[in-house]
């Protein structure tokens, strides 16, 4: 019973976090199967690892060298696997081949730490020896035991890279969430590697579980700011950013898709969504690094340009029109540049709207949309 009590005391925070994560995973399973499965695997692995740690302590206290070796081996296998699962949780899109390649370090680590069962090699990995008073086992680690920590750090470096990529895409909270979680896990790995001389400090499993919960909170926060269909920031975020960035906004570009109602009425909302995502994708391609992108309505989009020149806005629009012309979709565009310091954002916004609606009026006045869409509907298999 003492080991059960020790387990509850040592891993109380882990048990609390695991309970919350299990509930979240079950509630969100239909909405996001990938995230839920990753959460369940992470929680299950952390709990399994925590039990293995207690069994290892029991084995040491009762001089069960084989059992101690097996439970320690489990720890060296599961720890880097936890970080691998965290990478998948962070939203990395990997196909089957890429997933297998990413798992290669885990296989290499498995082969190395399995040397603990091979006489002559285990001295370079780890093994247990009877204490001088023959009351317990002592852990002796070799240089090869660091393979699991090295693999974990390699995966954590990848998480940091992904976080930087998210920052470049201006998904601030998602990036900060990934970075904070990665730093916590790195700290746990460092403590276990360099401070854990007696192999009695177990931080990684609890840290991964808690940071997975933190990451979910960060991710949920970001999802309230992002449009689910396009991945652009939503209307609420636009208003927040207008207040936050203030006078640093030097220009605005507004977009309004033409013919969305026609697509929805004649080909279904799936085709309409396809058109919206196509336009959003082009906006992402052409926007410069100091531009923030938003979907502000059903078929309306906006770009806030921060500390950008008028030439930057014109170049962005030109590239957008060029790329859009290679698709079967249509969009009216209007922009405004802060020509003088006293120009308010509302004035700039009204000017951009006026130009955008003027372009839309000209488009429908000339009526190329109706004629061309009917002509192409059969040729393009209803892809408009």
N, C-alpha and C positions, 0 to 999 in steps of 0.2 A: 504493500500500500504506500510505502514511502516514496517509491518511484513514481506512482500515479500522482501523488501530491506534488512531488518535485516537478513533474511534467506540467501540471496545471499552473503552478506558480511561475515556472520559467517561460511558459508559452501562453500566458494569459492574453497578452495583446494580440498574439497571432490567432488565437481561438476567436477573439472578438472580431478581428478583421476578416477572418475566414467566414464567420457566420454572416456578416454583412455582404461579403462578396458572393456567397452562395445565393442569398436572397436576390441580389441584383441580377445575377446571371440567369436565374430562373425567370424573373420578371421580364428581362430584356431578351429572352431567347428568340422569340418570334421576330422581334424588331431587328436584332443583329445577332445572327447565329454564330458568326465567326468570333466576335468579341466574347460572347457568352461561353463558347467552347474553350477559348483561351483562358478565360477567367476560371472556369471549372478545373481545367488542367493545372493551372498555376496553384490554385488553392489546394487541390488534392495532392500535388507534388510537395508543397510546403508542409502540409500536415504529415505526409508520409515520411518526409525527411526529419521532421521533429520527433516522430516516434522512433525512427532509426537512431537518432542521437541519444535518446533515453536508453534504448536497448544497448547501444555501444557503451554507455556508462555502466549499465548493469553488467555487461560482459567484462569490462575492466575490473570492476570490484570483485567479481567472482572468478577471475583468472580464466575466462573462456576465450582463448586467443583466436580460434577459428571464427566464432560468432562476432568478435570485435572486429576482425579483419573484414568480414562480409558487410557489416553495418557501416564501417568506415568507407568501404568501396562504394556502397550505395550513395553515400554523401558526396564523394568525388564525382560520381556520374550525374547525380540529380542537380547539383548546384549550377554548373554551366547550362544544363538543359533548362533550368528556370529562366535564366537570362535570355536564352534562345526563344522561349515562349513569350517573354516580355517584348522581344522585337516584333513578333507576330502581332501581339496585342497593340503595339504602337502604330499599326496600320500599314505595315510594309506589304506591298502587293507583290507576291512571289508566285510564279507558276510552279508546276510540279518539279521541273528540272532545276529551277533556281533554289527551291526548298531543299532538294537533295544535296545540291552543292553547298548550301549554307550549313547543312548538317554535318559536312565532312569533318570539321574540327571536333564535333562531338564523338564521332567514330574514332578519330585519332586519340582523343583523350581516353576513351573506353579501353583501347588497346594498351595504352601506356599504364593506366592505373591498375589494369588487370595483372600487371607484372607483380603486384603484391602477393599473388598466389603462387608465384614461380620462385623456387629456391635459387639463390644466386642473383636474382634480379630485384627481389623485394627490398634488399638493402638500399637500392637506389630509388625506390618508391616510398614504401613505409612498411613497418611491421611492429609487432608488440612483443615486449620482453617482460619477463617476470621481475617484479621489484626485488630489491635486496632482502626485504623482510618477508617476501613471498606472500604478501597480502593482496596485491593488485597487479594489474598490467600497466606498463609504461609505454607510451607511444613514441616511436622513433621514426622521424620522417626524413626521406631522402630528397634529392633535388628534383626528381621526376614527379613528385606529388604536386608540384606547382603547375603542372600542365592544366589542371582544371581551372585554376585561377587565371592562367594566361588566356585560355579559351574564353572565360567569362569576360575578361578585360577586352578581348578582341570584339566580342559581341556588343559590349558597352560602348566601345569606340564607334561602332556602327550606329547605335542609338543617338550618340552625340551628333554624328554626321546628319542623321535624319532630322534632328532638332534644328540644326543650322539651316537645313533646306526648308523647314517649316517657317523659320524666321524670315527667310528670303521671300517666301510666299505670303508673308505678313499674317500668318496664323499664329499670333503672338502667344496666346494662352496654351495652345497645343504644344508649341515649341518649349515654352517655359516649363510646362508640365513634364515633358520628356526629359529635359535637362535636369530638373530637380530630382526626378526619380533616378536617373542615371548616376548622378553624383552621390545620392544616398547609397545606391548599390555598390558603387566603386569604393566608397568609404567602408562598407561592410566587408568587401573582398580584401581590402588592404589590411583591415584589423585582423581578419581571420588568417591572412597570410603571414604578416610580419609580427603580430603581437601574440598570436595564438600558439605559443611554444608548446603548451601542454595539450593541444588539440581539445580544449574544453570550452572554447568560445564559439557559439553557434549563432551567427547574426544574419547570414544571408537569407535563410528561408523566411524568417520573420520580416526582414527588410523588404524582400520582394513582395510579400503579401500586402504589407502596409502601403508600399509605393504603388502597387497595382490599384489599390483603393484610391490613393491620391490621384493617380493618373486618370482614373475614371471620372473623378470630380472635375479635374482640369478639362477633360474631353467633353464632359457634359456642359461645362461652362462655355466652351467654344461652340458647341452645337447650337446653343441659343443665339449665337451671333452669325451663323453661317446658313445660307440657303441650301437645303438638302438636295435639291435637284441639280444645281449648277456648281456648288462649292464656292460661289462668290459670297461676300458678306451680304447680310440682309438689310432691309430698310431701317430697322431699329438701330443697327450698328452704324448706318450712314449718319443718322442724326447725332449719335454719340460722338462720332469722329469729327463731324462739323464743329461741334462745341469744343472738342479736345484740341483739334489742330488749328482752329481759328484762322488768323491772318497768314499762316504758312501755306494755306490753300491758295495757289496762284491760278488755278484753272479748273474747269469742269467740262466733261464731255458727256452728253446724254444720248442714249440710243433707244429707239422704239421699233420693235419688229413689225413689219408690214405683213398682213395676211394671216395672222395667227388664227383668227376666228374662222377664216375659210378652211384652214387646215383641220381645225378641230371639228367643224361641221361636216366636212366631206370625207376626211380620212381618219378621224378619231383623235383623241387627245394624246395617244402615243406618238403620232406624227408631229403634233404640236409641241410636245415635250422634246422630241428629237431636234426640232428647229431651235427651240430655246437653248438647249445644251450646245448646239453647234455654234450659235452666235456667242454664247458665253465662252466657249473654248477659243474662239478667234480673239475675243477681247483679252483673254489671258495671254495669248501668244504675242499680241502687239503692244501690250502695256509695258511701259518702262518701269524701272525699279522704284521710282518715287511716286508711283501711281497706285491708288487703292480702288478696288473693283467691287461693285455692288449690283445685286439684282433688287430693284426697288419696287417692282410690280410684276404682274403676270408676264408681260413681254417688254418691260422697261428695264434699262440698265443705266448705270452711271459710273464715271471714273472721276475721282478727285485727284487732281495733280498737285503735289506738294513741292514747292520750290522748283517748279519746272518752268521752262520758257514757252513762249507762244509757238516757237518752231517745234518744240517737242509735241505739243498738242496736234499741230497740223500733220506732223510726220506719223503720229499714232493713228490719226483718222485716215490718212492716205493708205497706210498698211492694212487697216481694217477693211476699207472698201476694196482694195486689191484682193485680199483673201476671200472676202464675202462673195465677190464676183465669180469665184470658182465653185460656188455652191448654188443650190437652187432656192436659196432663201433671200429675203429682202429686208432692209432695215434703214430707217431714216436716222440721220446723225446731226447733232447740233453741238456747238461748243462755245465757250466764252473764256476769255483770259482777263485777269485782273489788270486792266490797263493803267489804273492809278491807285494810289494807296488808300484813298477814301472810298473806293468802290466796295460796297458791302457784299456779302455772300449772296444775299437775296437778290440783289441787282444782277450779279453774275449768273445766278441760277435762272432768273427770268429771261436773260438774254440768250442763254443756251437753249432753253425751252422754246423760245420764239423761233430760233433758227432751225431747231429740230422739227417743229410743227410746220414750218414753211417748206422744209424738204419733204415732209409727209404729204402736204397738200399738193405739191408739184408732182409727186409720185402718182397719186390717185387721179389727179387731173388728166395726166397723160394716159392713164389706164393701161400701162403695159402689163401690170400684174395679172389682171383678169384674163387678157388674151393669151399671155404666155403660160399661165398656170394651166389653163384648159388644154392647150396644145401639148404641154409636156406631161400631163398627168398620166396618159396611157404609155408614153415612151419611157418614163422614169419609174414605172411601176408604183405610182403614187408616192414617190419620194420627192417632197417639195419643201 
